[in-house]
């Protein structure tokens, strides 16, 4: 497993299969890794928090004058917690019927 620091994806190949970056490397425990892009944020955030998994949520903009993030929401977790976070994401997707 290799890590692309440009697009924050895990990859099996060098160069990165997504962006073509040639300097992929073995991931470090605290590398920020892409988890998912979701239209709803509540359930995955709740599960990550309940399991003490740090995460970063980025949105593609804000709505209104109150700067409320709007979907889609992009989530990143540390590589050291990626496998657990991926399992939790699977549970969320099962509940939502995806």
N, C-alpha and C positions, 0 to 999 in steps of 0.2 A: 504494500500500500504506500502510495506517495501522496504528497500534499502540494497543491499549487497555491502559492501565496498571493498570486494575482487574482484568481477568481474564488479562492477559498474552498475549493472542492478536493475531495479525495479521488485519486485516479490510479489506475494500474499502469499507465503508460507515461513515457517521457518522449516527446512533449505532451503537455496536458491535452486530453481529448476534447476539452470544451473550448479553450482559448488559444491553444498552441504554445503557451509559455514553456520555454525549454529548461528552465532552472527549477524543476520540481525536485522535492527532497523528501526524506522521511519526516513524518509529522512529529512535532513536539507536543507534549501533553497539553500545553496551554494555547496551541494554535486555534484560531477562530475558524470553525468548519461550518460550511453551509449545511443546514438541516432540512429546511423546507420553505416553500412559499405557500401561504394559506390565505384564504379570504376571510377567515374568522380567527380571532386571536385568543379568545377567552379560555377555551378548554386546554389547549396545549400549554399556555402560560401557567395555568393552575397546576397541571401535572408536573411541569418542570420545577415550579416552586416547591410543591409538596415533596419532591425528591431531591431538593437542594442542588439542582443543576443550574448553574449560572447560564444566562443566555443574553443575546443581543437581539432586539427586534428593530427592524427598519421597515418603514412604510414608504410608499411611493407618492407621498404627498399628504397634505392636511386639508381638512374641510372647514369652512367657515372662518370666522375671525378668532376662534378660540384655539386654533392649532391642534385640533383633534386628529390624530393619525387616521388615515383611511386605507382600506385594503387596496391591493394585496399586501400582506405582511411577510417579510422575509426574516427567517430565524437562523441564528448562528449559535453554536455551542462549542465549548472547548473540546479538542480532540479526545481528551481523557474521559469525557462524559458522552461521547458521540454514540456509542453502541446502546447505552441505556436510553438516551434521548430518542434514538431511532425506534427502539421497542415501544416507548411511550407514544410516539407519533403513530405507530401502527395501531395501538389501542384506540387512539382518538379517531383515526380513520375508520376503524371497525364500527365504533359507536355512531359515526356520522354516515355510515353506509357507503363509504368510498372504496 
